[in-house]
Amino acid sequence: MAQDLKRLKRIGWGVRSVFALGIAASLAGNVLHASDNVISQAISAWSPVALLLAVELISRIPARRGALSAVRLGATAVIAGIAAWVSYWHMVGVATRYGEADSSAYLLPFSVDGLIVVASISLVEIGGRIRTLTEAASVSEPAPSPADVVESKSVYTNEDIWGPETSAAPVPTVQVAPAPAVKKTPVKRVTPRPVSAEKVAKAAAKMPDAPVSQIAAKAGVSVSTARRHLAALRVTDASPSAPLPAETPALAAA
């Protein structure tokens, strides 16, 4: 079917060339017979051009209804008759002017008009056969479903993108020895000294021989608080035999 379609298209172009040659001969005869001005030449050239356009339309555009097709063919036949009548007498006049005998001058236009009629009918027939084969080919080939189209456009494999996979050399495996477990030593939590203890320690350092009451007053704490912090300082910082600061007789009696 595809080969027949190509062959018909090639024949169609050949027939179209023959038809154009006949139209060109008729056009030349009409223009040569007209007066030597542009308007007369355009008027005489119109009928072959109209026939050319009409045949091209009916050969390329199909008619779906019988009545419209009949009207179109009838109009084309009328245009062809007008073009044949006008070009016949124009070509007779041109042939007579350029030395043809009476019989030849009257018979020569029939060859041009006959060629145009045969080529136009052949062109319409080939156009119809091409449309028939094209419609048959479109019916015989099922259209792809939307799902197939989406799948063919969206599904890709690694081989489609990166090419076929090549076998690479095996990578040697290295066994790593486990790291030895590290013992976590418990962290001894150190309770920070209170602020009052720091004050008492600074006051005691400045006045080593002062009584507890003066150290308490210097640090801004109570005597009992100063005595407690001084006892702690004696245990941690000083030697066991270090004496405490002297106390007043009133505080010692208390």
MARBA-3410 file (N, C-alpha, C, O; in Angstrom, 1 decimal):
254
0.8,-1.2,0.0,0.0,0.0,0.0,0.9,1.3,0.0,0.6,2.2,-0.7 ~ 1.9,1.2,0.8,2.8,2.4,0.8,3.5,2.6,-0.5,3.7,3.8,-1.0 ~ 3.9,1.5,-1.2,4.5,1.7,-2.5,3.5,2.2,-3.6,3.9,3.1,-4.4 ~ 2.3,1.8,-3.5,1.3,2.3,-4.4,1.0,3.8,-4.2,0.8,4.5,-5.1 ~ 1.0,4.2,-2.9,0.8,5.6,-2.6,1.9,6.5,-3.1,1.7,7.5,-3.7
3.2,6.0,-3.0,4.3,6.8,-3.5,4.3,6.8,-5.0,4.5,7.9,-5.6 ~ 3.9,5.7,-5.7,3.8,5.7,-7.1,2.7,6.7,-7.7,3.0,7.4,-8.6 ~ 1.6,6.7,-7.0,0.5,7.6,-7.4,0.9,9.0,-7.2,0.5,9.9,-8.0 ~ 1.6,9.3,-6.2,2.1,10.7,-5.9,3.1,11.2,-7.0,3.0,12.3,-7.5 ~ 4.0,10.2,-7.4,4.9,10.6,-8.5,4.1,10.8,-9.8,4.4,11.8,-10.6
3.1,10.0,-10.1,2.3,10.1,-11.3,1.5,11.4,-11.3,1.4,12.1,-12.3 ~ 1.0,11.8,-10.1,0.3,13.0,-9.9,1.1,14.2,-10.2,0.6,15.2,-10.9 ~ 2.4,14.2,-9.8,3.2,15.4,-10.1,3.5,15.5,-11.6,3.6,16.5,-12.2 ~ 3.6,14.3,-12.3,3.8,14.3,-13.7,2.6,14.8,-14.5,2.7,15.6,-15.4 ~ 1.4,14.4,-14.0,0.1,14.9,-14.7,-0.1,16.3,-14.4,-0.5,17.1,-15.3
0.3,16.8,-13.2,0.2,18.2,-12.9,1.1,19.1,-13.8,0.8,20.2,-14.2 ~ 2.3,18.5,-14.1,3.2,19.2,-15.0,2.6,19.3,-16.4,2.7,20.4,-17.1 ~ 2.0,18.2,-16.9,1.3,18.3,-18.2,0.2,19.3,-18.3,0.0,20.0,-19.2 ~ -0.6,19.3,-17.2,-1.7,20.2,-17.1,-1.2,21.7,-17.1,-1.8,22.5,-17.7 ~ -0.1,21.9,-16.4,0.5,23.3,-16.3,1.0,23.7,-17.7,0.9,24.8,-18.1
1.5,22.7,-18.5,2.0,23.0,-19.8,0.9,23.4,-20.7,1.0,24.3,-21.5 ~ -0.3,22.7,-20.7,-1.4,23.0,-21.5,-2.0,24.4,-21.1,-2.3,25.2,-22.0 ~ -2.0,24.7,-19.8,-2.5,26.0,-19.4,-1.5,27.1,-19.8,-2.0,28.2,-20.2 ~ -0.2,26.9,-19.8,0.7,27.8,-20.3,0.6,28.1,-21.8,0.7,29.3,-22.2 ~ 0.3,27.1,-22.6,0.1,27.3,-24.0,-1.2,28.1,-24.3,-1.2,29.0,-25.1
-2.3,27.8,-23.6,-3.5,28.6,-23.7,-3.3,30.0,-23.3,-3.8,30.9,-23.9 ~ -2.5,30.2,-22.2,-2.3,31.5,-21.6,-1.5,32.3,-22.6,-1.7,33.5,-22.8 ~ -0.5,31.7,-23.3,0.3,32.4,-24.2,-0.5,32.8,-25.4,-0.3,34.0,-25.9 ~ -1.4,31.9,-25.9,-2.2,32.3,-27.1,-3.1,33.5,-26.7,-3.3,34.3,-27.6 ~ -3.7,33.5,-25.5,-4.6,34.5,-25.2,-3.9,35.9,-25.0,-4.4,36.9,-25.5
-2.7,35.9,-24.4,-1.9,37.1,-24.2,-1.5,37.6,-25.6,-1.5,38.9,-25.8 ~ -1.0,36.8,-26.5,-0.5,37.2,-27.8,-1.7,37.8,-28.7,-1.5,38.7,-29.5 ~ -2.9,37.3,-28.5,-4.0,37.8,-29.3,-4.6,39.1,-28.7,-5.2,39.9,-29.4 ~ -4.3,39.4,-27.4,-4.8,40.6,-26.8,-4.1,41.9,-27.3,-3.0,41.8,-28.0 ~ -4.7,43.0,-27.0,-4.1,44.3,-27.4,-2.8,44.5,-26.6,-2.6,43.8,-25.6
-2.0,45.4,-27.1,-0.7,45.7,-26.5,-0.8,46.6,-25.3,-0.3,47.7,-25.2 ~ -1.6,46.2,-24.3,-1.7,46.9,-23.0,-1.9,45.9,-21.9,-2.4,44.8,-22.1 ~ -1.6,46.3,-20.7,-1.6,45.4,-19.5,-3.1,44.9,-19.2,-3.3,43.7,-18.9 ~ -4.0,45.8,-19.3,-5.4,45.4,-18.9,-6.0,44.4,-19.9,-6.6,43.4,-19.4 ~ -5.8,44.5,-21.2,-6.3,43.6,-22.1,-5.6,42.2,-22.0,-6.2,41.2,-22.0
-4.3,42.2,-21.7,-3.6,41.0,-21.5,-4.0,40.3,-20.2,-4.1,39.0,-20.2 ~ -4.3,41.0,-19.2,-4.8,40.4,-17.9,-6.1,39.8,-18.1,-6.4,38.7,-17.6 ~ -7.0,40.5,-18.8,-8.4,40.0,-19.0,-8.3,38.7,-19.9,-9.0,37.7,-19.6 ~ -7.5,38.7,-20.9,-7.4,37.5,-21.8,-6.7,36.3,-21.0,-7.0,35.1,-21.4 ~ -5.9,36.6,-20.1,-5.2,35.5,-19.3,-6.0,35.0,-18.2,-5.6,34.0,-17.6
-7.1,35.6,-17.8,-7.8,35.2,-16.6,-8.5,33.8,-16.8,-8.5,33.0,-15.8 ~ -9.1,33.5,-17.9,-9.8,32.2,-18.0,-8.9,31.0,-17.9,-9.3,30.1,-17.2 ~ -7.7,30.9,-18.4,-6.9,29.7,-18.2,-6.4,29.7,-16.7,-6.3,28.6,-16.1 ~ -6.1,30.8,-16.1,-5.8,30.8,-14.7,-6.9,30.3,-13.8,-6.7,29.6,-12.9 ~ -8.1,30.7,-14.1,-9.3,30.3,-13.3,-9.5,28.8,-13.5,-9.8,28.1,-12.5
-9.3,28.2,-14.7,-9.4,26.8,-14.9,-8.3,26.1,-14.1,-8.6,25.0,-13.5 ~ -7.1,26.6,-14.0,-6.0,26.0,-13.3,-6.3,25.9,-11.8,-6.2,24.9,-11.2 ~ -6.8,27.0,-11.2,-7.1,27.0,-9.8,-8.3,26.1,-9.5,-8.3,25.4,-8.5 ~ -9.3,26.0,-10.4,-10.5,25.2,-10.1,-10.1,23.7,-10.1,-10.5,23.0,-9.2 ~ -9.3,23.3,-11.0,-8.8,21.9,-11.1,-8.0,21.5,-9.9,-8.1,20.5,-9.3
-7.1,22.5,-9.5,-6.3,22.2,-8.3,-7.2,22.0,-7.0,-6.9,21.2,-6.2 ~ -8.2,22.8,-6.9,-9.1,22.7,-5.7,-9.8,21.4,-5.7,-9.9,20.8,-4.6 ~ -10.4,21.0,-6.8,-11.2,19.8,-6.8,-10.3,18.5,-6.7,-10.8,17.5,-6.3 ~ -9.0,18.6,-7.1,-8.2,17.5,-7.0,-7.5,17.3,-5.6,-7.1,16.2,-5.2 ~ -7.4,18.4,-4.9,-6.8,18.3,-3.6,-7.8,18.3,-2.4,-7.4,17.7,-1.3
-8.9,18.9,-2.5,-9.9,19.0,-1.4,-11.0,18.0,-1.7,-11.8,18.2,-2.7 ~ -11.2,17.0,-0.8,-12.3,16.1,-1.1,-13.7,16.7,-0.7,-13.7,17.6,0.2 ~ -14.7,16.2,-1.3,-16.1,16.6,-1.0,-16.8,15.5,-0.4,-16.9,14.4,-0.9 ~ -17.4,15.7,0.9,-18.0,14.7,1.6,-19.5,14.4,1.3,-20.0,13.3,1.5 ~ -20.1,15.4,0.6,-21.5,15.2,0.3,-21.6,15.1,-1.2,-20.9,15.8,-2.0
-22.6,14.3,-1.7,-22.8,14.1,-3.1,-23.2,15.4,-3.9,-22.8,15.7,-5.0 ~ -24.2,16.1,-3.2,-24.7,17.3,-3.9,-23.7,18.4,-4.0,-23.5,19.0,-5.1 ~ -22.9,18.6,-3.0,-21.8,19.6,-3.1,-20.8,19.2,-4.1,-20.2,20.0,-4.8 ~ -20.4,17.9,-4.2,-19.5,17.4,-5.1,-20.0,17.7,-6.6,-19.2,18.1,-7.4 ~ -21.3,17.4,-6.8,-21.9,17.6,-8.1,-21.8,19.1,-8.5,-21.5,19.5,-9.6
-22.1,20.0,-7.5,-22.1,21.4,-7.8,-20.7,21.9,-8.1,-20.5,22.7,-9.0 ~ -19.7,21.4,-7.4,-18.4,21.7,-7.6,-17.9,21.3,-9.0,-17.2,22.0,-9.7 ~ -18.2,20.1,-9.3,-17.8,19.6,-10.7,-18.5,20.3,-11.8,-17.9,20.6,-12.8 ~ -19.8,20.7,-11.6,-20.5,21.5,-12.6,-19.9,22.8,-12.8,-19.8,23.3,-13.9 ~ -19.5,23.5,-11.7,-18.9,24.8,-11.8,-17.5,24.7,-12.5,-17.2,25.6,-13.3
-16.8,23.7,-12.2,-15.5,23.5,-12.9,-15.7,23.2,-14.4,-14.9,23.7,-15.2 ~ -16.8,22.5,-14.7,-17.0,22.3,-16.1,-17.4,23.6,-16.9,-17.0,23.8,-18.0 ~ -18.2,24.4,-16.2,-18.5,25.7,-16.8,-17.3,26.6,-17.0,-17.1,27.2,-18.0 ~ -16.4,26.6,-16.0,-15.1,27.4,-16.1,-14.3,26.8,-17.3,-13.7,27.6,-18.0 ~ -14.2,25.5,-17.3,-13.4,24.9,-18.4,-14.0,25.2,-19.8,-13.3,25.4,-20.7
-15.4,25.2,-19.9,-16.0,25.5,-21.2,-15.7,27.0,-21.6,-15.4,27.3,-22.7 ~ -15.8,27.9,-20.6,-15.5,29.3,-20.9,-14.1,29.5,-21.4,-13.8,30.2,-22.3 ~ -13.2,28.8,-20.6,-11.7,28.9,-21.0,-11.5,28.3,-22.3,-10.7,28.9,-23.1 ~ -12.1,27.2,-22.6,-11.9,26.6,-23.9,-12.4,27.4,-25.1,-11.8,27.6,-26.1 ~ -13.6,28.0,-24.9,-14.2,28.8,-26.0,-13.3,30.1,-26.2,-13.1,30.4,-27.4
-12.9,30.8,-25.1,-12.1,32.0,-25.3,-10.8,31.7,-25.9,-10.3,32.3,-26.8 ~ -10.1,30.7,-25.3,-8.7,30.4,-25.8,-8.8,29.8,-27.2,-7.8,30.0,-28.0 ~ -9.9,29.1,-27.6,-10.0,28.6,-29.0,-9.9,29.7,-30.0,-9.0,29.6,-30.9 ~ -10.7,30.7,-29.9,-10.7,31.8,-30.9,-9.5,32.6,-30.8,-9.0,33.2,-31.8 ~ -8.9,32.8,-29.6,-7.7,33.5,-29.5,-6.5,32.8,-30.2,-5.7,33.4,-30.9
-6.5,31.5,-30.0,-5.4,30.7,-30.6,-5.6,30.7,-32.1,-4.6,30.6,-32.9 ~ -6.8,30.6,-32.6,-7.1,30.7,-34.0,-6.6,32.0,-34.6,-5.9,32.0,-35.7 ~ -6.8,33.1,-34.0,-6.3,34.4,-34.5,-4.8,34.4,-34.5,-4.2,34.9,-35.4 ~ -4.2,33.9,-33.4,-2.7,33.9,-33.3,-2.1,33.0,-34.4,-1.1,33.4,-35.0 ~ -2.7,31.8,-34.6,-2.1,30.9,-35.6,-2.3,31.5,-37.0,-1.4,31.3,-37.9
-3.4,32.2,-37.3,-3.6,32.8,-38.6,-2.6,34.0,-38.8,-2.1,34.1,-39.9 ~ -2.4,34.7,-37.7,-1.5,35.9,-37.8,-0.1,35.4,-38.2,0.6,36.1,-38.9 ~ 0.3,34.3,-37.6,1.7,33.8,-37.8,1.8,32.8,-38.9,2.8,32.0,-38.9 ~ 0.9,32.8,-39.9,1.2,32.0,-41.1,0.6,30.7,-41.2,0.9,29.9,-42.2 ~ -0.3,30.2,-40.3,-0.9,28.9,-40.4,-2.0,28.9,-41.4,-2.7,30.0,-41.6
-2.2,27.8,-42.1,-3.3,27.7,-43.0,-4.7,27.7,-42.3,-4.7,27.6,-41.1 ~ -5.8,27.9,-43.1,-7.1,28.0,-42.5,-7.4,26.7,-41.7,-7.9,26.8,-40.5 ~ -7.2,25.5,-42.3,-7.6,24.3,-41.5,-6.7,24.1,-40.3,-7.2,23.7,-39.3 ~ -5.4,24.3,-40.4,-4.5,24.1,-39.3,-4.8,25.1,-38.2,-4.8,24.8,-37.0 ~ -5.1,26.4,-38.5,-5.4,27.4,-37.5,-6.7,27.0,-36.8,-6.7,27.4,-35.6
-7.6,26.3,-37.4,-8.9,26.0,-36.7,-8.7,24.6,-35.9,-9.5,24.4,-35.0 ~ -7.8,23.8,-36.3,-7.6,22.5,-35.6,-6.6,22.6,-34.5,-6.7,21.8,-33.5 ~ -5.6,23.4,-34.6,-4.5,23.5,-33.6,-5.1,23.8,-32.2,-4.5,23.2,-31.2 ~ -6.0,24.7,-31.9,-6.5,24.9,-30.6,-7.1,23.7,-29.9,-7.1,23.6,-28.7 ~ -7.7,22.7,-30.7,-8.2,21.5,-30.1,-7.2,20.7,-29.4,-7.5,20.1,-28.4
-6.0,20.7,-29.9,-4.9,19.9,-29.3,-4.6,20.5,-27.9,-4.3,19.8,-26.9 ~ -4.6,21.8,-27.8,-4.3,22.4,-26.5,-5.4,22.2,-25.5,-5.2,21.8,-24.4 ~ -6.7,22.5,-25.9,-7.8,22.3,-25.0,-8.0,20.9,-24.7,-8.4,20.5,-23.5 ~ -7.8,20.0,-25.7,-7.9,18.5,-25.3,-6.9,18.1,-24.3,-7.2,17.3,-23.4 ~ -5.7,18.6,-24.4,-4.7,18.2,-23.4,-5.0,18.7,-22.1,-4.8,18.0,-21.1
-5.6,19.9,-22.0,-6.0,20.4,-20.7,-7.1,19.6,-20.1,-7.1,19.3,-18.9 ~ -8.1,19.2,-20.9,-9.2,18.4,-20.4,-8.7,17.0,-19.9,-9.1,16.6,-18.8 ~ -7.9,16.4,-20.7,-7.4,15.0,-20.3,-6.6,15.1,-19.0,-6.7,14.3,-18.1 ~ -5.7,16.1,-18.9,-4.8,16.3,-17.7,-5.6,16.6,-16.5,-5.3,16.1,-15.4 ~ -6.7,17.5,-16.6,-7.5,17.9,-15.5,-8.3,16.7,-15.0,-8.3,16.5,-13.7
-8.9,15.8,-15.9,-9.6,14.6,-15.4,-8.7,13.6,-14.8,-9.0,13.1,-13.7 ~ -7.5,13.4,-15.3,-6.5,12.5,-14.7,-6.1,13.0,-13.4,-5.9,12.2,-12.4 ~ -5.9,14.3,-13.2,-5.4,14.9,-12.0,-6.5,14.7,-10.9,-6.2,14.4,-9.7 ~ -7.8,14.9,-11.2,-8.8,14.6,-10.3,-8.9,13.2,-9.9,-9.1,12.9,-8.7 ~ -8.8,12.3,-10.8,-8.9,10.9,-10.6,-7.7,10.4,-9.7,-7.9,9.7,-8.7
-6.5,10.8,-9.9,-5.4,10.5,-9.1,-5.5,11.0,-7.7,-5.1,10.3,-6.7 ~ -6.0,12.3,-7.6,-6.2,12.8,-6.2,-7.2,12.0,-5.4,-7.0,11.8,-4.2 ~ -8.3,11.5,-6.1,-9.2,10.7,-5.4,-8.6,9.3,-4.9,-8.9,8.9,-3.8 ~ -7.8,8.7,-5.8,-7.2,7.4,-5.4,-6.2,7.6,-4.3,-6.1,6.8,-3.4 ~ -5.4,8.7,-4.3,-4.5,9.0,-3.2,-5.2,9.2,-1.9,-4.7,8.7,-0.9
-6.3,9.9,-1.9,-7.1,10.1,-0.7,-7.6,8.8,-0.1,-7.7,8.5,1.1 ~ -8.1,7.9,-1.1,-8.6,6.6,-0.6,-7.5,5.7,0.0,-7.8,5.1,1.1 ~ -6.3,5.7,-0.6,-5.2,4.9,0.0,-4.8,5.5,1.3,-4.4,4.7,2.2 ~ -4.8,6.8,1.4,-4.3,7.4,2.7,-5.3,7.1,3.8,-4.9,6.8,4.9 ~ -6.6,7.2,3.5,-7.6,6.8,4.6,-7.5,5.4,5.0,-7.7,5.0,6.1
-7.3,4.5,4.0,-7.2,3.1,4.3,-6.0,2.8,5.2,-6.1,2.0,6.1 ~ -4.9,3.5,4.9,-3.7,3.3,5.7,-3.9,3.8,7.1,-3.4,3.2,8.1 ~ -4.6,4.9,7.3,-4.8,5.4,8.6,-5.8,4.5,9.4,-5.6,4.5,10.6 ~ -6.7,3.9,8.7,-7.6,3.0,9.5,-6.9,1.7,9.8,-7.1,1.1,10.9 ~ -6.0,1.1,9.0,-5.4,-0.1,9.2,-4.3,0.0,10.3,-4.1,-1.0,11.0
-3.7,1.1,10.6,-2.7,1.3,11.6,-3.4,1.8,12.8,-3.8,3.0,12.8 ~ -3.6,1.0,13.9,-4.2,1.5,15.1,-3.3,2.6,15.8,-2.1,2.5,15.9 ~ -4.0,3.6,16.3,-3.3,4.7,17.0,-2.9,4.2,18.4,-3.6,3.4,19.0 ~ -1.7,4.5,18.9,-1.2,4.1,20.2,-2.1,4.7,21.3,-2.5,5.9,21.2 ~ -2.3,3.9,22.3,-3.1,4.4,23.4,-2.3,5.4,24.2,-1.1,5.4,24.2
-3.0,6.3,25.0,-2.2,7.3,25.8,-1.3,6.7,26.8,-0.3,7.2,27.1 ~ -1.8,5.5,27.4,-0.9,4.9,28.4,0.4,4.4,27.8,1.4,4.5,28.4 ~ 0.3,3.8,26.5,1.5,3.4,25.9,2.5,4.5,25.6,3.7,4.4,25.7 ~ 1.9,5.7,25.2,2.7,6.8,24.9,3.4,7.3,26.1,4.6,7.7,26.0 ~ 2.7,7.4,27.2,3.3,7.9,28.5,4.3,7.0,29.0,5.4,7.4,29.4
4.1,5.6,28.8,5.0,4.7,29.3,6.3,4.7,28.5,7.4,4.6,29.0 ~ 6.1,4.9,27.2,7.3,4.9,26.3,8.1,6.1,26.5,9.4,6.1,26.2 ~ 7.5,7.2,27.0,8.3,8.5,27.2,8.8,8.6,28.6,9.8,9.3,28.8 ~ 8.3,7.8,29.5,8.7,8.1,30.9,9.5,6.9,31.5,10.2,7.1,32.5 ~ 9.5,5.8,30.9,10.2,4.6,31.5,11.6,4.5,30.8,11.7,4.3,29.6
12.6,4.7,31.5,14.0,4.6,31.0,14.8,3.8,32.0,14.5,3.8,33.2 ~ 15.7,3.0,31.5,16.6,2.2,32.3,17.9,2.9,32.4,18.2,3.8,31.6 ~ 18.7,2.4,33.3,20.1,2.9,33.4,20.9,2.6,32.1,21.8,3.4,31.7 ~ 20.6,1.5,31.4,21.3,1.2,30.2,20.9,2.2,29.1,21.8,2.5,28.3 ~ 19.6,2.7,29.1,19.2,3.7,28.1,20.0,5.0,28.3,20.3,5.7,27.3
20.2,5.4,29.5,20.8,6.7,29.8,22.3,6.6,29.7,22.9,7.4,29.1 ~ 22.9,5.6,30.4,24.4,5.6,30.6,25.1,4.6,29.6,26.3,4.5,29.6 ~ 24.3,3.8,28.9,24.8,2.8,28.0,24.9,1.5,28.7,24.6,1.4,29.9 ~ 25.3,0.4,28.0,25.4,-0.9,28.7,26.5,-0.9,29.8,27.5,-0.3,29.6 ~ 26.2,-1.6,30.8,27.1,-1.7,31.9,28.3,-2.6,31.6,28.1,-3.7,31.0
29.5,-2.2,32.0,30.7,-3.0,31.8,31.1,-3.5,33.1,31.0,-2.9,34.1 ~ 31.6,-4.7,33.0,32.1,-5.4,34.2,33.4,-4.8,34.7,34.4,-4.8,34.0 ~ 33.4,-4.3,35.9,34.5,-3.7,36.5,35.3,-4.7,37.3,34.8,-5.7,37.7 ~ 36.6,-4.4,37.5,37.5,-5.3,38.3,37.0,-5.4,39.7,36.6,-4.4,40.3 ~ 37.0,-6.6,40.3,36.5,-6.7,41.7,37.4,-6.0,42.6,38.6,-6.0,42.5
36.8,-5.3,43.6,37.5,-4.5,44.6,37.8,-5.4,45.8,36.9,-6.0,46.3 ~ 39.1,-5.5,46.1,39.5,-6.4,47.3,38.9,-5.8,48.6,38.9,-4.6,48.8 ~ 38.4,-6.7,49.4,37.8,-6.3,50.6,38.9,-6.3,51.7,39.7,-7.3,51.8 ~ 38.9,-5.3,52.5,39.9,-5.2,53.6,39.2,-5.3,54.9,38.2,-4.6,55.2 ~ 39.6,-6.3,55.7,39.0,-6.5,57.0,39.7,-5.6,58.0,40.9,-5.7,58.2
38.9,-4.8,58.7,39.5,-3.9,59.7,39.2,-4.5,61.1,38.1,-4.8,61.4 ~ 40.3,-4.5,61.9,40.1,-5.1,63.2,39.3,-4.1,64.1,39.5,-2.9,64.0 ~ 38.4,-4.6,64.9,37.6,-3.7,65.8,38.5,-3.0,66.8,39.5,-3.5,67.3 ~ 38.2,-1.8,67.0,39.0,-0.9,67.9,38.7,-1.4,69.4,37.6,-1.8,69.7 ~ 39.8,-1.4,70.2,39.6,-1.9,71.6,38.7,-1.0,72.4,38.7,0.3,72.2
37.9,-1.6,73.2,37.0,-0.9,74.0,37.7,0.0,75.0,38.7,-0.5,75.7 ~ 37.3,1.2,75.2,37.9,2.2,76.1,37.0,2.3,77.3,35.8,2.6,77.3 ~ 37.7,2.0,78.5,37.0,2.2,79.8,36.7,3.6,80.1,37.6,4.5,80.0 ~ 35.5,3.9,80.4,35.2,5.2,80.8,35.3,5.4,82.4,34.6,4.7,83.1 ~ 36.2,6.2,82.8,36.4,6.4,84.2,35.4,7.4,84.7,35.1,8.5,84.1
34.7,7.1,85.8,33.7,8.0,86.3,34.3,9.3,86.7,35.4,9.4,87.3 ~ 33.7,10.4,86.3,34.1,11.7,86.6,33.6,12.1,88.0,32.4,12.1,88.3 ~ 34.5,12.5,88.9,34.2,12.9,90.2,33.6,14.3,90.2,34.2,15.3,89.7 ~ 32.4,14.4,90.6,31.7,15.7,90.6,32.2,16.6,91.8,32.1,16.1,92.9 ~ 32.6,17.7,91.5,33.1,18.7,92.5,32.1,19.7,92.8,31.7,20.5,91.8
31.7,19.8,94.0,30.7,20.8,94.3,31.4,22.2,94.5,32.3,22.3,95.3 ~ 31.0,23.2,93.8,31.7,24.4,93.9,31.5,25.1,95.3,30.4,24.9,95.9 ~ 32.4,25.8,95.7,32.3,26.5,97.0,31.2,27.6,96.8,31.1,28.2,95.8 ~ 30.5,27.8,97.9,29.5,28.9,97.9,30.3,30.3,97.9,31.5,30.3,98.2 ~ 29.5,31.3,97.6,30.1,32.6,97.5,30.6,33.1,98.9,31.6,33.8,99.0
29.8,32.8,99.9,30.2,33.2,101.3,31.5,32.5,101.7,32.3,33.1,102.4 ~ 31.8,31.3,101.2,33.0,30.6,101.6,34.2,31.4,101.0,35.3,31.5,101.6 ~ 34.0,31.9,99.7,35.1,32.6,99.1,35.4,33.9,99.8,36.5,34.3,100.0 ~ 34.3,34.6,100.2,34.5,35.8,101.0,35.2,35.6,102.3,36.1,36.4,102.7 ~ 34.8,34.5,103.0,35.5,34.2,104.3,36.9,33.9,104.1,37.8,34.3,104.8
37.2,33.1,103.0,38.6,32.7,102.7,39.5,34.0,102.4,40.6,34.0,102.9 ~ 38.9,34.9,101.7,39.7,36.1,101.3,39.9,37.0,102.6,41.0,37.5,102.8 ~ 38.9,37.1,103.4,39.0,37.9,104.6,40.0,37.3,105.6,40.8,38.0,106.2 ~ 40.0,35.9,105.7,41.0,35.2,106.6,42.4,35.4,106.1,43.3,35.4,106.9 ~ 42.5,35.4,104.7,43.9,35.5,104.2,44.4,36.9,104.4,45.6,37.1,104.7
43.6,37.9,104.4,44.0,39.3,104.7,44.3,39.5,106.2,45.2,40.3,106.5 ~ 43.5,38.9,107.0,43.6,39.1,108.5,43.9,37.7,109.1,42.9,37.2,109.7 ~ 45.0,37.2,109.0,45.3,35.8,109.6,45.1,35.8,111.1,44.8,34.7,111.6 ~ 45.4,36.9,111.8,45.4,36.8,113.3,44.2,37.5,113.9,44.1,37.6,115.1 ~ 43.2,37.8,113.0,42.0,38.5,113.5,41.1,37.5,114.1,41.1,36.3,113.7
40.2,37.9,115.0,39.2,36.9,115.6,38.1,36.7,114.5,38.1,37.3,113.5 ~ 37.3,35.7,114.9,36.2,35.2,113.9,35.2,36.3,113.7,34.7,36.4,112.6 ~ 35.0,37.1,114.7,34.0,38.1,114.6,34.4,39.2,113.6,33.6,39.6,112.8 ~ 35.7,39.5,113.6,36.2,40.5,112.6,36.2,39.9,111.2,35.8,40.6,110.2 ~ 36.5,38.7,111.1,36.5,38.0,109.7,35.1,38.0,109.2,34.9,38.2,108.0
34.1,37.6,110.1,32.7,37.6,109.7,32.2,39.0,109.2,31.5,39.1,108.2 ~ 32.6,40.0,110.0,32.3,41.3,109.6,32.9,41.8,108.3,32.2,42.4,107.5 ~ 34.2,41.4,108.1,34.8,41.7,106.8,34.2,41.0,105.7,34.0,41.6,104.6 ~ 33.8,39.7,105.8,33.2,39.0,104.7,31.7,39.3,104.6,31.2,39.0,103.5 ~ 31.1,39.9,105.6,29.7,40.3,105.5,28.8,39.1,105.7,27.7,39.0,105.1
29.2,38.1,106.5,28.4,36.9,106.9,28.3,36.9,108.4,28.8,37.7,109.1 ~ 27.4,35.9,108.8,27.3,35.8,110.3,28.5,35.1,110.9,29.3,34.5,110.1 ~ 28.6,35.2,112.2,29.7,34.5,112.9,29.7,33.0,112.7,30.8,32.4,112.6 ~ 28.5,32.4,112.8,28.4,31.0,112.7,28.8,30.5,111.3,29.4,29.5,111.1 ~ 28.4,31.3,110.3,28.8,31.0,108.9,30.3,31.1,108.7,30.9,30.2,108.1
30.9,32.1,109.3,32.3,32.3,109.2,33.0,31.2,109.9,34.0,30.7,109.4 ~ 32.5,30.8,111.1,33.2,29.7,111.8,33.1,28.4,111.0,34.1,27.6,111.0 ~ 32.0,28.1,110.4,31.8,26.9,109.6,32.8,26.9,108.4,33.4,25.9,108.1 ~ 32.9,28.0,107.7,33.8,28.1,106.5,35.2,28.0,106.9,36.1,27.5,106.2 ~ 35.6,28.6,108.1,37.0,28.6,108.6,37.4,27.2,109.0,38.5,26.8,108.8
36.4,26.4,109.5,36.7,25.0,109.9,36.9,24.2,108.6,37.8,23.3,108.6 ~ 36.2,24.5,107.5,36.4,23.8,106.2,37.7,24.1,105.6,38.4,23.3,105.1 ~ 38.1,25.4,105.7,39.3,25.8,105.2,40.5,25.2,105.9,41.5,24.8,105.4 ~ 40.3,25.0,107.2,41.3,24.4,108.0,41.6,22.9,107.6,42.7,22.4,107.6 ~ 40.5,22.2,107.2,40.6,20.8,106.8,41.2,20.7,105.4,42.0,19.8,105.2
40.8,21.5,104.5,41.2,21.4,103.1,42.5,22.1,102.8,43.4,21.5,102.2 ~ 42.7,23.3,103.2,43.8,24.1,102.8,44.9,24.1,103.8,46.1,24.0,103.4 ~ 44.6,24.2,105.1,45.7,24.3,106.1,46.1,22.9,106.6,45.5,21.9,106.3 ~ 47.1,22.9,107.4,47.6,21.7,108.1,46.7,21.3,109.2,46.0,22.2,109.7 ~ 46.7,20.1,109.7,45.7,19.7,110.8,46.0,20.5,112.1,45.1,20.6,112.9
47.2,20.9,112.3,47.6,21.6,113.5,47.4,23.1,113.4,47.8,23.7,114.4 ~ 46.9,23.6,112.3,46.8,25.1,112.2,45.7,25.5,113.1,44.6,25.0,113.0 ~ 46.0,26.5,114.0,44.9,27.0,114.9,43.9,27.9,114.2,44.3,28.6,113.2 ~ 42.7,27.9,114.7,41.7,28.8,114.2,42.0,30.2,114.6,42.7,30.4,115.6 ~ 41.5,31.2,114.0,41.6,32.6,114.5,41.1,32.8,115.8,40.1,32.1,116.2
41.6,33.6,116.6,41.2,33.8,118.0,39.8,34.4,118.0,39.4,35.1,117.2 ~ 39.1,34.0,119.1,37.7,34.4,119.2,37.7,35.3,120.4,38.6,35.3,121.3 ~ 36.8,36.2,120.4,36.6,37.1,121.5,36.1,36.3,122.7,35.4,35.3,122.5 ~ 36.3,36.7,124.0,35.8,36.0,125.1,34.3,35.9,125.2,33.8,34.8,125.6 ~ 33.6,36.9,124.7,32.1,36.8,124.7,31.7,35.7,123.7,30.7,35.0,124.0
32.3,35.6,122.5,31.9,34.6,121.6,32.3,33.2,122.0,31.5,32.3,121.8 ~ 33.4,33.1,122.7,33.8,31.8,123.2,32.9,31.3,124.3,32.6,30.1,124.3 ~ 32.5,32.2,125.2,31.5,31.8,126.2,30.2,31.4,125.6,29.6,30.6,126.2 ~ 29.8,32.1,124.5,28.6,31.7,123.9,28.7,30.3,123.3,27.7,29.8,122.7
END
